[in-house]
Amino acid sequence: VDVDVDVTDPLADHGFVRVWASLVHRSHILCLLCRGQHCDGVASDAVLQAKVLSLVPRWLLPDPALLEQRAFTAARLVPLTTFFCKRFKCSAGGAVGEGLSMRERLAVCFDADPFLGGQEDVSVLFAALCRSLGLQTRLVRVVDPVAKTPKKALEAYRASQRNPRAGDDNGDGGGSEDVQVVEDDEVTVVVDNTKKGRAKGGKRSYGEWNLCDAKEVKTKGKKAGNGQRNRESGASSSSSSTRFWVEVCFHTPEGMVWESVDPVCGLSGDAGKYKRDGGLCIAFRKGRWKDVTQRYASDYHGSRRAIDWKWWQDTSFGLQCNEEEELGREGQNGQKGEDALLEERVVAQMKANWPKTLAAAKVHPYYVLHRHLRKNQALQPKPTFLGKFIGGEPLYLRSEVQDLRTRTGWERQGRKVREEEIPKPAKESSPANGSGGRKPPVLYGEWQTDRIVLEEGVIPRNSYGNVLVPPMVKQLPPGLSHLAVPPFICRALKKDGKIADFAEAVAGFDQSYGGARRPKLEGVVVLEQDQAAVVDSFLDWQFERAAAARRKRLLSGERTWRKLLRTLIKRKELREAYVLPKPGATPPVTASTSKADVVVVVGGAKAEIEEL
């Protein structure tokens, strides 16, 4: 038997590789989100919260009256954070409780003295402690997925093979013979003395950066450097290593403010807001999550390029938590202030980082050059002069760039070009190649249009006498309704004077035989005040139609029964005439008796039909 085997390498197909890399990128994001939600669920466990709270000295616990009055401030959390940082230590060695679930691993770590766990474990325990005290707490995790392009994904894979420990996302570590525990007055850290995790000439691994945040500890008899200087440098170094921290909500006169706390190095407030060069910062709370990347990203729009942003927006829409519902009505102002603050931070970041080259100006989200506008774009009249130039060409605000459309295009958006603006288009596009001498479309800007307003009792129509409805247009003008009703009903109502006006609705176009496009008519468009009359008339017509169909069905059944009974009677008559009766058989039925039976059988149906 000959068997054909396809030995073609699928990775040789560049199209397949791109799709495969994109799917892996998206799957990795979803897996990291699920991991974050799982950690948030562990931090909400009442047993774990009670266990962590039992280790805190009584004199460090906050006054319950302050919590009830919402007067607990970020400064009062500092002693508790310092104690937690000394009690729970972070390791950078091998995994602790490898192969166990998070709850089982935390139970193993609790039995050890001192506690030794990874960044993820320490952050989950601190979130559980804050929640046990009644503080609104969010667990923040960095979602840094694999690259979405094959080339970058391959480079990252090769780098992880050269330095396996550099790719440890969770920071879950356990002790080894080369792990040293160092304590000082501020923080307790665990330093890994091994060099096998560092490639020759390469950078420090994730664990080494993480453990030198608060104090640069040098092993093998070398003295430590200045603690204060290294603490400042630690905040910047942790920007590339810290992947888990906590946000705590505090009530201030200005509203509700979320303060970030890093339980690993004991930093909070501005010191805990580590700048991120890539990935997403997702905050988890009560099984929901919120994207807070704008607060921590050093270049927010630059970091978006590493994410499949269009897919991320479509996926996250409607799934992110709404703090107005989570925190109650008193948190509405705080939630609005948080979103506005994040947006203002991004805008200020974009303003300060104005482009210096043409390539940077082409993709900049805040500034734009006139040469980079598309054919269907233009600046609004009297644009803002910024005083910034690139090669003698002035920069403009991208928010002042508007899309241009034809008159039909603006009608689909519910707007109409003013009559005095028709001879003065914003731009006349150049004819495309192969246009066959056709006149190029004339484009208008939004500033040359007005919103379509209904006249008294008249529905605005296009040049063909009908009205475009969604999805052909964004929405109908206010005061109009689209009904799936046959046009003849509205035609009869208008003839009787029961409605003012109506028009047939066009919901799209069908490709007919021969390539011609025909409009797809679906229902009618009526005024809102005439909607009830049209619906009532349509329901009456449907009731009459159903009653007529029932009468027709009953009459058809009566005719069928009559035909069947006549056939049976005729068969009996023929049997009596040509076939001898069998011994013991019943006497034959006469024709007169059979006709009476027919009247009895169909009488009920006949009476019911006459009633209808």
MARMI-715301 format. One record per residue (C-alpha): residue number from 1; y, x, z; residue in three letters. Coordinates in pm, whole numbers, plus 32768, in hexadecimal, padded with zeros to 4 digits. Each point is the difference from the previous one (the first is absolute). Layout:
<recs>
    i    c2    c1    c3   aa
  NUM     Y     X     Z  ala
...
</recs>
This chain:
<recs>
    i    c2    c1    c3   aa
    1  8000  8000  8000  val
    2  8152  808B  7F9E  asp
    3  810D  7FCF  8105  val
    4  816B  8048  7FB1  asp
    5  80B1  8095  812E  val
    6  8179  801B  8007  asp
    7  8050  8154  809A  val
    8  8176  7FE7  7FC4  thr
    9  80CA  8064  8131  asp
   10  80DF  7ED5  805C  pro
   11  8100  80F0  8095  leu
   12  803B  8089  7EA3  ala
   13  80AA  7EB8  7FAA  asp
   14  8168  802F  8074  his
   15  8043  7E8B  8002  gly
   16  7ED8  7FC0  80E5  phe
   17  8069  811D  80E5  val
   18  8160  7F73  8027  arg
   19  7F7A  7EA7  8057  val
   20  7F01  8094  80ED  trp
   21  8107  80D2  80B5  ala
   22  80E3  7ED0  8022  ser
   23  7EE7  7F2C  8094  leu
   24  7FA3  8112  80F7  val
   25  816F  801E  8062  his
   26  801C  7E8A  8044  arg
   27  7EB3  7FF1  80B7  ser
   28  806A  811F  80E2  his
   29  8140  7F47  8060  ile
   30  7F3B  7EC7  8059  leu
   31  7F06  80CA  80CD  cys
   32  8117  80A9  80C5  leu
   33  80A1  7EAD  8040  leu
   34  7EB8  7F78  8084  cys
   35  7FDC  8132  80DD  arg
   36  815D  7FC5  808B  gly
   37  7FB4  7E93  8047  gln
   38  7EC0  8068  80B1  his
   39  80C2  80F4  80DD  cys
   40  80FD  7EEF  804C  asp
   41  7EE4  7F1A  806A  gly
   42  7F71  810D  80E6  val
   43  8159  8033  809F  ala
   44  8010  7E88  8045  ser
   45  7EB4  8002  80BD  asp
   46  803F  7F7F  8162  ala
   47  7EED  80D8  8098  val
   48  8090  813D  7F65  leu
   49  8160  7FA3  806F  gln
   50  7F89  7FCC  8168  ala
   51  7F45  814B  7FFB  lys
   52  8130  80C5  7F8A  val
   53  80EA  7F4A  80EE  leu
   54  7F20  8055  8128  ser
   55  8040  8174  7FC9  leu
   56  817B  7FE1  801F  val
   57  8093  8042  815B  pro
   58  80A3  7ED5  80A3  arg
   59  8154  80A7  801C  trp
   60  800D  8033  7E85  leu
   61  7FCA  7E92  7FAC  leu
   62  813E  7F47  7F96  pro
   63  809A  7EF4  80D9  asp
   64  7F7A  7EA9  7F90  pro
   65  815B  7F6C  8032  ala
   66  808B  80EB  7EF6  leu
   67  7EF2  7F94  7F0E  leu
   68  8044  7E8F  803E  glu
   69  8179  802F  7FD8  gln
   70  7FC7  80DD  7ED0  arg
   71  80CC  8115  80A0  ala
   72  7EF6  810B  7FCE  phe
   73  809E  811A  7F32  thr
   74  7F78  8128  7F40  ala
   75  8074  80F3  810E  ala
   76  7F1E  7F58  8102  arg
   77  7ED4  8042  7F1D  leu
   78  802F  817D  8006  val
   79  7F4B  8043  8150  pro
   80  7EDB  7F2A  7F92  leu
   81  7FEF  80B9  7EB3  thr
   82  8005  8152  80AE  thr
   83  7EE3  7F9D  80E9  phe
   84  7F34  7F78  7EDE  phe
   85  8033  813E  7F36  cys
   86  7F80  80D3  8125  lys
   87  7ED8  7F20  804A  arg
   88  7F84  7FC7  7E9A  phe
   89  7FDE  813A  7F30  lys
   90  7FDE  8025  7E89  cys
   91  7EFA  80DF  7F61  ser
   92  7FF4  80A2  7EAB  ala
   93  7E95  8075  7FFE  gly
   94  7EC9  7F49  7F91  gly
   95  7FD5  7E89  8025  ala
   96  7FC9  7F69  815A  val
   97  7EE8  7F00  8005  gly
   98  7FB6  802E  7E90  glu
   99  7F4B  7ED4  7F6C  gly
  100  8078  7F0F  8110  leu
  101  80EB  7EDC  7FDC  ser
  102  8162  801F  8088  met
  103  7FB6  7F39  813C  arg
  104  7EC8  80D1  8046  glu
  105  80BB  8144  7FB8  arg
  106  811A  7FA0  80EE  leu
  107  7EFE  7FB3  810C  ala
  108  7F6D  815E  7FD4  val
  109  8159  809D  800D  cys
  110  8055  7F40  8140  phe
  111  7ED2  8098  80AD  asp
  112  807A  815F  7FAC  ala
  113  80F8  80AF  80E4  asp
  114  80FC  8043  7F76  pro
  115  8008  7EF8  7EF1  phe
  116  7FD9  80A4  7EAB  leu
  117  8030  7F3A  7EC1  gly
  118  80AD  7FF8  7EB2  gly
  119  8159  7F88  7F9C  gln
  120  7F77  7EAC  7FAA  glu
  121  7F53  7FDA  8153  asp
  122  8134  806A  80C6  val
  123  80E6  7F17  7F3D  ser
  124  7F13  7ED8  802D  val
  125  7FEE  803E  8179  leu
  126  817B  8017  8021  phe
  127  802A  7EBC  7F39  ala
  128  7F02  7F5B  80E8  ala
  129  80C3  807C  812F  leu
  130  814C  7F78  7F7E  cys
  131  7F64  7EB1  7FAB  arg
  132  7F63  7FE6  8157  ser
  133  8161  801B  8090  leu
  134  8079  7EDE  7F27  gly
  135  80C8  80D7  7F0B  leu
  136  800F  7F9F  7E92  gln
  137  7F49  8125  7F5D  thr
  138  7FA4  805E  7E9E  arg
  139  7F04  810A  7F9F  leu
  140  8085  80CC  7EDA  val
  141  7F19  80B2  7F10  arg
  142  804D  80D6  7ECF  val
  143  7F4C  7F78  7ECE  val
  144  7FEC  812E  7F1C  asp
  145  7F00  7FAB  7EF2  pro
  146  7F69  80DC  7EF7  val
  147  80D0  803F  7ECB  ala
  148  8012  7EEC  7EFE  lys
  149  7FEB  80F0  7ED7  thr
  150  7EC5  80C8  7FA8  pro
  151  80B3  8150  7FF4  lys
  152  8098  7FE8  815C  lys
  153  7EC2  7F6C  8090  ala
  154  7F39  812A  7F7C  leu
  155  80FC  80F6  8091  glu
  156  7FED  7F56  8154  ala
  157  7E83  8009  7FF6  tyr
  158  7FF8  8173  7FB3  arg
  159  80FA  8042  8119  ala
  160  7F28  7F3D  80F4  ser
  161  7ED1  80D1  7F9A  gln
  162  80BF  8142  8046  arg
  163  807C  7F7D  8151  asn
  164  7F1D  7EE5  807C  pro
  165  80B7  7FCB  814A  arg
  166  8151  7FCB  7F58  ala
  167  7F92  7EAC  7F82  gly
  168  7FAD  7F71  8158  asp
  169  80C8  7EBF  8008  asp
  170  7F95  7F7B  814D  asn
  171  802D  813D  80C8  gly
  172  7EC8  7F9F  80C0  asp
  173  7F8B  813E  809E  gly
  174  7F24  8080  810E  gly
  175  7FDC  813D  80C3  gly
  176  7F6E  8145  7F87  ser
  177  7FE3  815E  808A  glu
  178  8144  8066  7F52  asp
  179  80D0  7EE0  808D  val
  180  80F5  8055  8117  gln
  181  80B2  7F04  80E5  val
  182  8165  8066  8056  val
  183  80E3  7F48  80F3  glu
  184  8170  801D  8055  asp
  185  8101  7F26  80AE  asp
  186  8045  7F2E  7ECE  glu
  187  7EBE  7FCB  7F42  val
  188  7E91  8057  7FF2  thr
  189  7F73  8073  7EB3  val
  190  7EB9  808D  7F84  val
  191  8015  812D  7F18  val
  192  7EF3  805A  7F03  asp
  193  7FDB  8179  7FE9  asn
  194  7F14  8000  7ED6  thr
  195  806F  8081  7EAE  lys
  196  7EE7  7F73  7F2D  lys
  197  80C8  7EC7  7FB8  gly
  198  811A  80C6  7F61  arg
  199  7FE2  8080  7E9D  ala
  200  8067  8162  7FB2  lys
  201  8178  8003  7FCF  gly
  202  8008  7E89  8037  gly
  203  80C0  7F20  80ED  lys
  204  7F97  7F88  8156  arg
  205  7F08  7EE9  8014  ser
  206  8062  7EA8  807B  tyr
  207  7F79  8039  8160  gly
  208  80B8  814A  8031  glu
  209  8151  7F6A  7FA2  trp
  210  7FC3  7ED3  80DC  asn
  211  7FB0  80C7  813A  leu
  212  8131  80E2  7FEC  cys
  213  80F9  7EE1  8001  asp
  214  8087  8023  8162  ala
  215  7FBF  816F  8046  lys
  216  7F92  811D  7F1B  glu
  217  7ECD  8088  80B5  val
  218  7F8D  8156  7F8E  lys
  219  7EA2  806B  8061  thr
  220  7F5D  8155  8033  lys
  221  80F8  8076  8109  gly
  222  8144  7FBE  7F3D  lys
  223  811D  7F62  80BF  lys
  224  8081  7EA9  7FAA  ala
  225  8153  7FD8  7F59  gly
  226  8129  7F36  8070  asn
  227  7F82  7EA1  8059  gly
  228  8142  7F4C  7FAE  gln
  229  8021  80AC  7EAE  arg
  230  7E99  7FB6  7FA6  asn
  231  8020  7E99  8072  arg
  232  8118  7FD1  7F05  glu
  233  7F35  80A6  7EF1  ser
  234  7ED6  7F30  806C  gly
  235  80AE  7EBD  7F9F  ala
  236  8026  8080  7E9E  ser
  237  7EA3  8095  7FF0  ser
  238  7F68  7EBB  807A  ser
  239  8096  7F53  7ED5  ser
  240  7EE1  8082  7F2C  ser
  241  7EF0  7FE2  8108  ser
  242  8040  7ECC  80D4  thr
  243  7F43  7EDA  7F71  arg
  244  7FF6  7F15  812C  phe
  245  810D  7F94  80F1  trp
  246  807D  7EC7  80B0  val
  247  8135  7F24  7FE5  glu
  248  807A  7F45  8134  val
  249  80FA  7EE2  7FF1  cys
  250  8127  8003  80F2  phe
  251  810B  7EF5  8033  his
  252  8165  807E  7FDE  thr
  253  8150  7F4B  7FEF  pro
  254  8000  803A  7E87  glu
  255  7EA8  7F62  7FDA  gly
  256  7E97  8070  7FFF  met
  257  7FC8  8170  7FAC  val
  258  7EB6  80AC  7FB0  trp
  259  7FEB  8160  8096  glu
  260  7EF4  80F2  7F88  ser
  261  7F30  80BF  8100  val
  262  7F0F  811D  7FB3  asp
  263  7F05  8000  8121  pro
  264  7F63  8146  7F8D  val
  265  8132  80DE  8036  cys
  266  80C3  7F16  80E5  gly
  267  812B  7FCF  7F19  leu
  268  80B7  7EB7  7FD8  ser
  269  8136  7F70  7F59  gly
  270  809C  80D6  7EF2  asp
  271  7F1B  8122  8057  ala
  272  7ED2  7F2B  7FAC  gly
  273  807D  7F8B  7EAC  lys
  274  7F4B  80FB  7F29  tyr
  275  806F  801E  7E99  lys
  276  7EF5  7FB3  7EFF  arg
  277  7FF5  8095  7EA4  asp
  278  7EEF  7F19  7F80  gly
  279  7F23  7EDC  8058  gly
  280  804B  7EB8  80AE  leu
  281  804D  7FC7  8171  cys
  282  7F5A  7EBA  8068  ile
  283  8034  7F5F  8155  ala
  284  7EE5  7F23  8084  phe
  285  8021  7EED  8101  arg
  286  7F24  7ED2  8053  lys
  287  7F24  8031  7ECF  gly
  288  812C  8002  7F13  arg
  289  80C1  8122  7F6D  trp
  290  815D  805A  7F8B  lys
  291  807A  8112  7F16  asp
  292  80FD  80DA  80BC  val
  293  8004  8123  7F0B  thr
  294  8178  7FDA  7FD5  gln
  295  8035  8074  8167  arg
  296  7F3B  8144  7FE4  tyr
  297  800B  806A  7E92  ala
  298  80E2  8127  7FB3  ser
  299  8010  7F89  7E95  asp
  300  7F91  7E95  7FF6  tyr
  301  8012  7FC9  7E88  his
  302  7F69  8156  7FC1  gly
  303  7ED6  7FB1  80DE  ser
  304  7FCA  7EB9  7F44  arg
  305  7FA0  80BF  7EC7  arg
  306  7EC1  8078  80A8  ala
  307  7F93  7E95  8038  ile
  308  7F99  7EFC  7F01  asp
  309  813A  7F43  8063  trp
  310  7FDF  7ED0  7F1E  lys
  311  7EA0  7FBF  807F  trp
  312  806C  8042  8167  trp
  313  811A  7F00  7FEB  gln
  314  7F1D  7EF7  7F69  asp
  315  7EF1  8045  8104  thr
  316  80DF  800F  8133  ser
  317  80D0  7ECF  7FA3  phe
  318  7FBA  7EEE  80FC  gly
  319  7F14  80D9  80D1  leu
  320  80FD  80BF  80CE  gln
  321  8051  7F7C  815B  cys
  322  8134  7F2F  803E  asn
  323  809D  8072  8144  glu
  324  80C5  7EBA  8017  glu
  325  7EB5  7F50  8040  glu
  326  7F67  811B  80CC  glu
  327  8120  8033  80F4  leu
  328  807A  7E98  800F  gly
  329  8156  7F6D  7FBC  arg
  330  80AC  80FF  80E1  glu
  331  7F84  8112  7F19  gly
  332  8094  7F73  7EC1  gln
  333  8147  80BD  8020  asn
  334  7F44  813E  8054  gly
  335  7F1B  7FDB  7ED3  gln
  336  8123  7FC5  7F19  lys
  337  80B2  812C  8095  gly
  338  7ECD  80DD  7FD0  glu
  339  7FDB  7FA8  7E90  asp
  340  8175  8029  7FC3  ala
  341  7FFF  814F  80B6  leu
  342  7EDF  8081  7F31  leu
  343  80AA  7F93  7EBF  glu
  344  8149  80A1  8067  glu
  345  7F4C  8144  804E  arg
  346  7F64  800A  7EA5  val
  347  814D  7FB3  7F58  val
  348  80B1  8113  80C7  ala
  349  7EE8  80EF  7FA1  gln
  350  8025  7FAF  7E8F  met
  351  817B  8024  800D  lys
  352  7FED  8158  809C  ala
  353  7EF4  807B  7F10  asn
  354  80C3  7FD2  7EBC  trp
  355  7F62  809E  7EC8  pro
  356  806B  8154  7F7E  lys
  357  7F3D  8003  7EB7  thr
  358  7FC4  7F10  7EE1  leu
  359  7E8E  7FE1  8053  ala
  360  8051  7FA3  8169  ala
  361  8107  7F03  7F91  ala
  362  7F0A  7F52  7F19  lys
  363  7F18  7F9A  811D  val
  364  80FE  7FE7  811C  his
  365  7FF3  7EA8  80A9  pro
  366  8174  7FF2  805C  tyr
  367  80C2  80B9  7EEE  tyr
  368  7FE5  7FEB  7E86  val
  369  809B  809B  7ECA  leu
  370  8071  7F31  7ED7  his
  371  7F1A  80C2  7F17  arg
  372  7ECF  7F8C  80C6  his
  373  803F  7E8B  7FCF  leu
  374  7F05  7F43  7F2C  arg
  375  805A  7F3B  7EC8  lys
  376  8009  7EBA  80C1  asn
  377  80D2  8089  8120  gln
  378  8173  8031  803A  ala
  379  80F2  8045  811B  leu
  380  80BC  7ED8  8088  gln
  381  8176  7FF4  7FB0  pro
  382  80D7  80F0  80CE  lys
  383  7EE9  80CA  80A0  pro
  384  8042  80C3  8140  thr
  385  8083  8162  7FC9  phe
  386  7F44  80E9  80EB  leu
  387  80A5  8149  7FA8  gly
  388  7EB3  80AF  7FC5  lys
  389  7FAA  809F  7EB0  phe
  390  7ED7  80AA  7F5A  ile
  391  8067  80D9  7EDD  gly
  392  814B  7F46  7FE5  gly
  393  7F57  7EAA  7FF4  glu
  394  8054  7F17  8122  pro
  395  7EFC  7F65  80E3  leu
  396  7FF4  7E87  803B  tyr
  397  7F4F  7F20  80F7  leu
  398  7EB0  7F83  7F88  arg
  399  8044  7EB5  80B2  ser
  400  8119  7FC2  7F02  glu
  401  7F10  8018  7ED9  val
  402  7FA8  7EA9  7F76  gln
  403  7EFB  7F8E  7F07  asp
  404  807B  7F65  7EBC  leu
  405  7F5D  7ED5  7F54  arg
  406  8031  7F27  7ED1  thr
  407  8086  7E9D  801A  arg
  408  7E9E  7F78  8000  thr
  409  7F9A  80FB  8107  gly
  410  8118  7F90  80E9  trp
  411  7FA1  7E93  7FC7  glu
  412  7EA4  8057  8080  arg
  413  80A6  808C  8139  gln
  414  80BE  7EBB  8039  gly
  415  814D  808A  7F86  arg
  416  80D7  7FBD  7ED0  lys
  417  80EB  80EA  7F44  val
  418  8167  7F87  8009  arg
  419  808E  7F91  7EB4  glu
  420  8124  80F4  800B  glu
  421  7F0C  8122  8041  glu
  422  7F22  7FBD  7ED2  ile
  423  80D7  80D0  7F0D  pro
  424  8015  811C  8101  lys
  425  7E9B  8076  8048  pro
  426  7FC8  8115  80FD  ala
  427  7F29  80C6  7F0B  lys
  428  7F6B  7FDC  7EA6  glu
  429  7EB0  80AC  7FFB  ser
  430  7FB2  80DE  7ED7  ser
  431  7EFF  7F7E  7F04  pro
  432  7E9F  807A  8044  ala
  433  7F32  80BD  7F02  asn
  434  7F4B  7F15  7F18  gly
  435  80E0  7ED9  8057  ser
  436  8017  7FA3  7E92  gly
  437  817A  7FE5  7FFF  gly
  438  8005  7EF9  8111  arg
  439  813D  7FE3  80CC  lys
  440  7FDC  80AE  8154  pro
  441  8016  7F20  8134  pro
  442  814E  7FCF  80AA  val
  443  7FF3  8041  8177  leu
  444  80D8  7F73  8118  tyr
  445  802C  805C  816D  gly
  446  7FE6  7F21  812F  glu
  447  8178  8011  8034  trp
  448  8024  7F48  7EB2  gln
  449  7F28  7ED8  806C  thr
  450  8013  7ED5  80E9  asp
  451  7EED  7F48  80B3  arg
  452  7F91  7EC9  7F42  ile
  453  8090  7ECA  80A8  val
  454  7F86  7EA1  7FB4  leu
  455  80F0  7F0C  7F67  glu
  456  8000  7E98  8077  glu
  457  7EB8  7F65  7F8A  gly
  458  7FC2  8100  7EEA  val
  459  7EEB  8105  7FFE  ile
  460  8062  814D  7F5D  pro
  461  7F1A  804A  7ED9  arg
  462  7FCE  8129  7F1D  asn
  463  8039  7FFA  7E89  ser
  464  7EA9  7F5F  7FC8  tyr
  465  8045  7ED6  80E4  gly
  466  7F11  805D  811C  asn
  467  8011  80B9  814B  val
  468  7F4E  8142  8061  leu
  469  7F46  7FEF  814C  val
  470  7F50  810C  80D4  pro
  471  7F61  80EE  7FA9  pro
  472  80E3  800A  7ED0  met
  473  8131  8007  80E5  val
  474  8036  807E  8160  lys
  475  8053  7EA5  8087  gln
  476  8091  7EB5  7F90  leu
  477  8171  7FB8  803D  pro
  478  8044  7F45  8145  pro
  479  7FDE  7E87  7FD5  gly
  480  7EDD  8005  7F08  leu
  481  7E8E  7FBB  8038  ser
  482  7ED3  8051  7F28  his
  483  7EF6  7EEE  7FFC  leu
  484  7EAC  8001  7F54  ala
  485  803F  7EA7  7F68  val
  486  7FCB  7F8E  7E96  pro
  487  814D  7FE6  7F48  pro
  488  7FC7  7E96  7F8E  phe
  489  8023  7F86  8169  ile
  490  815A  809C  8021  cys
  491  8057  7F81  7EA5  arg
  492  7FB1  7E9C  806B  ala
  493  80BF  8024  8148  leu
  494  8130  808A  7F4E  lys
  495  7FF6  7EE0  7F07  lys
  496  7FFF  7F0A  8124  asp
  497  8120  80BD  80A6  gly
  498  7F37  8065  8136  lys
  499  803F  8178  7FD4  ile
  500  812E  80BA  7F7B  ala
  501  7F62  8116  7F30  asp
  502  7EC6  80D0  7FCA  phe
  503  7F8A  8120  7F26  ala
  504  7EAF  8090  7FA2  glu
  505  7F98  813C  80BD  ala
  506  7F90  8142  7F55  val
  507  7F1F  80D5  80E0  ala
  508  7F9F  810A  7F01  gly
  509  7F87  803D  7E9E  phe
  510  7EA7  7FEB  7F61  asp
  511  7F85  80DB  7EE4  gln
  512  7F95  7F0C  7EF2  ser
  513  7F2E  8040  7ECA  tyr
  514  80B4  80E4  7F0E  gly
  515  80C5  80BC  810B  gly
  516  8114  7F00  8034  ala
  517  8074  7FC2  8166  arg
  518  801C  7E97  806D  arg
  519  80AA  7F86  813D  pro
  520  7F19  7F82  8113  lys
  521  808F  7EB8  8080  leu
  522  7FA1  7FAA  8167  glu
  523  80A1  7ECB  8095  gly
  524  816F  7FA8  8013  val
  525  813A  806E  80B9  val
  526  80C5  7EEB  80AE  val
  527  811F  7FE7  80F3  leu
  528  7FA9  8009  8171  glu
  529  808A  7EA2  803A  gln
  530  7F18  7F79  7EEF  asp
  531  7EC9  80B1  8081  gln
  532  7F88  7EE1  80DD  ala
  533  801F  7EFB  7EE9  ala
  534  7F3F  80D9  7F0B  val
  535  7EE9  8047  80FB  val
  536  7FDC  7E8D  805B  asp
  537  7FED  7F9C  7E92  ser
  538  7F00  8110  7FBD  phe
  539  7F24  7F8D  8123  leu
  540  8012  7E93  7F89  asp
  541  7F98  806F  7EA4  trp
  542  7EDB  80C6  808E  gln
  543  7F90  7ED0  80CF  phe
  544  800B  7F19  7ED3  glu
  545  7F47  8101  7F32  arg
  546  7EED  801D  8109  ala
  547  7FDF  7E83  8019  ala
  548  7FE2  7FE0  7E85  ala
  549  7EF6  810F  7FFB  ala
  550  7F3D  7F43  810F  arg
  551  800E  7EB9  7F40  arg
  552  7F88  80B0  7EC9  lys
  553  7EE3  809F  80C2  arg
  554  7F8D  7EAF  8090  leu
  555  8009  7F53  7EAD  leu
  556  7F36  811A  7F69  ser
  557  7EFF  7FDD  8119  gly
  558  7FE4  7E85  7FC7  glu
  559  7FC1  802E  7E8C  arg
  560  7EF8  8106  8047  thr
  561  7F48  7F1E  80F7  trp
  562  8003  7EDA  7F10  arg
  563  7F71  80D7  7EEC  lys
  564  7EEF  8085  80E5  leu
  565  7F96  7EA5  807C  leu
  566  7FF9  7F6E  7EA3  arg
  567  7F1E  811C  7F97  thr
  568  7F10  7FB8  811F  leu
  569  7FF6  7E8B  7FB0  ile
  570  7FB9  8042  7E94  lys
  571  7EE8  80F1  805F  arg
  572  7F5A  7EF6  80DA  lys
  573  8016  7EFD  7EEC  glu
  574  7F59  80EB  7F08  leu
  575  7EF0  8057  80FD  arg
  576  7FB0  7E8F  8037  glu
  577  7FEF  7FC0  7E90  ala
  578  7F1F  8121  7F98  tyr
  579  7F4F  8081  8138  val
  580  7EFB  7F3B  80CB  leu
  581  8041  7FF1  8176  pro
  582  7F1E  80C9  80E5  lys
  583  7F1A  7F56  80FC  pro
  584  80B5  7FB1  8140  gly
  585  8159  8040  7F67  ala
  586  812D  7F2B  805C  thr
  587  806F  7EF4  7F0F  pro
  588  8102  806E  7EFE  pro
  589  8171  7FC4  8035  val
  590  80A0  7F03  7F1C  thr
  591  8138  8049  7F39  ala
  592  80D0  7F00  80BE  ser
  593  7FA2  809D  814E  thr
  594  805D  815C  7F81  ser
  595  8158  7F8E  7F8D  lys
  596  8045  7F70  8157  ala
  597  7F9F  8149  809A  asp
  598  80F8  80B3  7F1F  val
  599  8118  7F1B  8075  val
  600  7FA0  803F  816C  val
  601  7FF5  817F  7FD6  val
  602  814B  8029  7F4C  val
  603  80B5  7EEA  80B3  gly
  604  8080  80DE  8116  gly
  605  8090  80FF  7F12  ala
  606  809C  7EEF  7F2B  lys
  607  80A8  7F5F  812D  ala
  608  8089  8152  8070  glu
  609  808D  8043  7EA5  ile
  610  80AA  7EAC  7FF9  glu
  611  80A3  804A  8152  glu
  612  8093  8140  7F73  leu
</recs>
